[in-house]
Amino acid sequence: MNDTVIYRARRIVTMNPSRPVASHVAVRDGRILGAGSLAELEGWGAYRLDEQFADKVLLPGFVEGHSHLMEGALWRFVQVGFHDRIDPDGRTWRGAKSIDAVIERLAEQDGRLVDGRQPLVGWGFDPIYFGGRRCNRHDLDRISTTRPVAIVHASLHIVNANSAALAAAGYLRKGIVHPGLPLAEDGLPTGECRGPDAMAPVAAEVGMDRGLLAADTEAIRAFSRLCVRKGVTTATDLAAPLTPESVQGMLQVTGEAAFPTRIVALLRQLAQTPQQLIDRALALRGQSTERLRLGKVKLVADGSIQGFSARLRWPGYYNGLPNGLWYTAPEQVREILALALANGVQVHTHTNGDEATDMVLDAMAAALVRHPVPGHRFTLQHCQLADAAQFRRIRELGMCVNLFANHTFYWGDAHYEQTVGPERAERMNACATAIATGVPFAIHSDAPVTPLGPLFTAWCAVNRRTAGGRLLGGSQRITIADALRAVTLGAAYTLGLDGEIGSIETGKRADFAVLEADPMETAAEALADIAVWGVVADGRPVAAGST
């Protein structure tokens, strides 16, 4: 039986600089034999010509370099975000445009629950859209004073809880002194829990603990369905506890013959010592498969800018709020980076504020003096406020960045008006500066923080328009070609997978995004509107909605 398939397409955008465009691509055993004309590919011998994509456009399978499998699990709870969202099955959930609308939506679900003690959870909430009005425990007590109720902020860095949830977590008492637990005038917590330490007890009481972050098998499948809808063939779980049980579940699902998504799961530093963290990463590396890649580490240096928990350099927050939190102590970051370099373990570090970026760059410089490792590709994730001088340091240290392009749309107006002010807002997620300084970069969604969708992420980087229509930092706009490279080969590079995926060329995995229009011939403002047919995963076509 012939095992070579040649796919014909209206156009194939390869991301291979030696042959950027083709009309046909030959696939054998899940890998690319070559891309070019039919006459050229016939030299590989007998084949079957597949013309189902003759009117479509193929790109390398999109690589989502910063996402979380919990996107697949959160849809079990109540979506209360400000913007509309599409779930893994294609249903649109309308945004909740006020705190009252959030409470109303949760109250509707409360009325459907039979067990009076079953926790009620909402997700996607962000009070920055409501003029600075923060949600408190009294707001959520309007839903129930007996049932634990919690809402997870869109940033995933804050949880709000009602009195019952606070009591269950041991927080409903006076005398608490914790930077992540602001107090109300009555001396009790307001109900807002900021940062992982403060969030953890409440999360455990409402079913949002690390078990959810680990994602069960059905959540992984739901996440994969969403990936197929958006043309993604490789995605990250960028902050995973990777317990033995969760790894076993990942291995089970990704090992299924029909599973169409490659998962790169990074071990998050939580309660481990630096040595335990690196030892665990090394042990996980040995369990990697073609569809599940393990052995990398994720650190979180600070919080979120819109949640006012990111660490900013002087002059701080535009509205005068106090500086944010260190999620990982600087001295611990220094120790982990040095140990990781010494043991060949790649580290991706979340830095939102520019002070956090400075801290990690200083730590990296010191670690490289002790362990000079070329080609390490340690990556700063988000790195939203980095200025040109910091980008030059990033390049000098051999690091990469993965910029949060979607922030321009979702929070750009708030950054301009509230969090960092006009000048710094215009330099946020500076893709053009990354190109100018020669820093390898990707762009991402951080799903579920914002919706997964590389074409929309590319649109954000190309247009830099906010939800309110403001052009924010026009000098940082990049071309469509550069944006597409960032969600394919650029993201693959940050993960050390650019030799396997990210472009359509001989020897690489036969992973393609199948589009209904050519992004290279599309107006910049229409880039996000291109329909996605589905993907080809390891040479196998998978239509959106078919899994």
Protein Blocks (a to p, Z undefined) as FASTA:
>chain_A
ZZbdcdddfbdcekpaklmbcfbdcdeehiafbgcdfklmmmnopcdddfklmmbccddd
dddfbdcfklmmmmmmccfbfbdcddfkopacdddfbfklmmmmmmmmmmmpmblmbccd
dehiafklngopacdfklmmmmockbccddddfklpaccddfklmmmnopacghiacfkl
ccdfkopafhiagdjklmmmmmmmnopafklmnopaklmmmmmmmmmmnopabdcdfbdf
kiaklmmmmmmmmmpmklcbdcddddddfkbcfklmmmmmmmmmmmpcfklcghiacddf
bdcfklopaccddebjfklpacdddfbdfklmmmmmmmmmmnopacddddfbfmlmmmmm
mmmmmmmmmmccehklpacehjlmbcfklmmmmmmnopacdddfklmmmmmmmmmmmmno
mmlmmmgoilklmmmnopacdddekiakbccdfklmmmmmmnopafkopaehjllpccfk
lmmmmmmmmmmmmnopmmmgopacehiacdddddfbdfklccfklmmmpccfbdceehia
cdehiZZ
